[in-house]
Amino acid sequence: MSYQALLEHSNQMLANVRNEDWDALIETEVNYVREVERLSQHEPHVQLDDDQQLQKLQLLHKIMDQDREIRERLIARRAKLEETLLSMQKKQKLEHSYRN
């Protein structure tokens, strides 16, 4: 099932972000997007019974929960990078002031 494949990609993305493996995260995200595109092309032609619909819903909830954690960790990473960049800019300004 394609939603199971999405969950596997989501699991890997979550592991990548938890391990701060940003290169692997990007690679995994590319595969995730490809799977979403493939699914969006084929899903309209598939009929799911009630059990399959329930399974799909459960998988989507899990994917969404993981997506939320991934986003939260990425936002924290961005804030850390912004802080580092600001610190470096201040240091450069200070060094420039001492040289002049």
One Martini backbone bead per residue (centre of mass of N, CA, C, O) as a GRO file, in nm:
protein
  100
    1MET     BB    1   0.097   0.036   0.022
    2SER     BB    2   0.148   0.371  -0.018
    3TYR     BB    3   0.108   0.464   0.279
    4GLN     BB    4   0.329   0.284   0.388
    5ALA     BB    5   0.558   0.419   0.232
    6LEU     BB    6   0.519   0.695   0.359
    7LEU     BB    7   0.576   0.604   0.648
    8GLU     BB    8   0.865   0.511   0.596
    9HIS     BB    9   0.968   0.789   0.514
   10SER     BB   10   0.883   0.931   0.773
   11ASN     BB   11   1.055   0.764   0.964
   12GLN     BB   12   1.324   0.850   0.833
   13MET     BB   13   1.295   1.154   0.870
   14LEU     BB   14   1.277   1.145   1.176
   15ALA     BB   15   1.551   1.015   1.221
   16ASN     BB   16   1.717   1.234   1.081
   17VAL     BB   17   1.630   1.473   1.266
   18ARG     BB   18   1.716   1.343   1.536
   19ASN     BB   19   2.027   1.310   1.410
   20GLU     BB   20   2.102   1.555   1.231
   21ASP     BB   21   2.062   1.448   0.915
   22TRP     BB   22   2.028   1.660   0.661
   23ASP     BB   23   2.101   1.510   0.401
   24ALA     BB   24   1.915   1.265   0.445
   25LEU     BB   25   1.656   1.423   0.467
   26ILE     BB   26   1.648   1.532   0.181
   27GLU     BB   27   1.651   1.259   0.037
   28THR     BB   28   1.395   1.146   0.173
   29GLU     BB   29   1.204   1.374   0.085
   30VAL     BB   30   1.220   1.320  -0.215
   31ASN     BB   31   1.093   1.036  -0.195
   32TYR     BB   32   0.830   1.128  -0.066
   33VAL     BB   33   0.733   1.312  -0.297
   34ARG     BB   34   0.724   1.093  -0.510
   35GLU     BB   35   0.510   0.922  -0.365
   36VAL     BB   36   0.291   1.135  -0.363
   37GLU     BB   37   0.271   1.166  -0.670
   38ARG     BB   38   0.202   0.873  -0.731
   39LEU     BB   39  -0.051   0.860  -0.555
   40SER     BB   40  -0.212   1.095  -0.693
   41GLN     BB   41  -0.237   0.932  -0.968
   42HIS     BB   42  -0.368   0.645  -0.849
   43GLU     BB   43  -0.597   0.680  -0.634
   44PRO     BB   44  -0.859   0.752  -0.808
   45HIS     BB   45  -0.852   0.427  -0.915
   46VAL     BB   46  -0.917   0.341  -0.614
   47GLN     BB   47  -1.084   0.099  -0.416
   48LEU     BB   48  -1.192   0.108  -0.079
   49ASP     BB   49  -1.253  -0.042   0.189
   50ASP     BB   50  -1.317  -0.005   0.516
   51ASP     BB   51  -1.048  -0.121   0.619
   52GLN     BB   52  -0.866   0.046   0.430
   53GLN     BB   53  -0.964   0.322   0.525
   54LEU     BB   54  -0.873   0.287   0.817
   55GLN     BB   55  -0.576   0.239   0.758
   56LYS     BB   56  -0.529   0.505   0.613
   57LEU     BB   57  -0.603   0.687   0.851
   58GLN     BB   58  -0.385   0.582   1.047
   59LEU     BB   59  -0.144   0.654   0.871
   60LEU     BB   60  -0.204   0.959   0.849
   61HIS     BB   61  -0.181   1.022   1.149
   62LYS     BB   62   0.112   0.934   1.180
   63ILE     BB   63   0.232   1.121   0.967
   64MET     BB   64   0.133   1.386   1.100
   65ASP     BB   65   0.282   1.353   1.367
   66GLN     BB   66   0.563   1.343   1.241
   67ASP     BB   67   0.550   1.612   1.093
   68ARG     BB   68   0.531   1.784   1.346
   69GLU     BB   69   0.807   1.706   1.463
   70ILE     BB   70   0.978   1.787   1.227
   71ARG     BB   71   0.898   2.086   1.223
   72GLU     BB   72   0.988   2.154   1.511
   73ARG     BB   73   1.289   2.078   1.466
   74LEU     BB   74   1.336   2.273   1.227
   75ILE     BB   75   1.273   2.532   1.379
   76ALA     BB   76   1.495   2.497   1.590
   77ARG     BB   77   1.727   2.489   1.387
   78ARG     BB   78   1.680   2.765   1.263
   79ALA     BB   79   1.719   2.925   1.525
   80LYS     BB   80   2.010   2.835   1.568
   81LEU     BB   81   2.121   2.947   1.301
   82GLU     BB   82   2.040   3.240   1.348
   83GLU     BB   83   2.208   3.276   1.603
   84THR     BB   84   2.480   3.214   1.475
   85LEU     BB   85   2.472   3.431   1.258
   86LEU     BB   86   2.444   3.674   1.447
   87SER     BB   87   2.706   3.624   1.600
   88MET     BB   88   2.892   3.648   1.354
   89GLN     BB   89   2.814   3.938   1.278
   90LYS     BB   90   2.905   4.068   1.542
   91LYS     BB   91   3.198   3.978   1.523
   92GLN     BB   92   3.264   4.121   1.257
   93LYS     BB   93   3.200   4.408   1.354
   94LEU     BB   94   3.405   4.410   1.583
   95GLU     BB   95   3.656   4.354   1.412
   96HIS     BB   96   3.618   4.601   1.230
   97SER     BB   97   3.636   4.815   1.457
   98TYR     BB   98   3.932   4.741   1.551
   99ARG     BB   99   4.071   4.797   1.269
  100ASN     BB  100   3.960   5.112   1.263
   0.00000   0.00000   0.00000
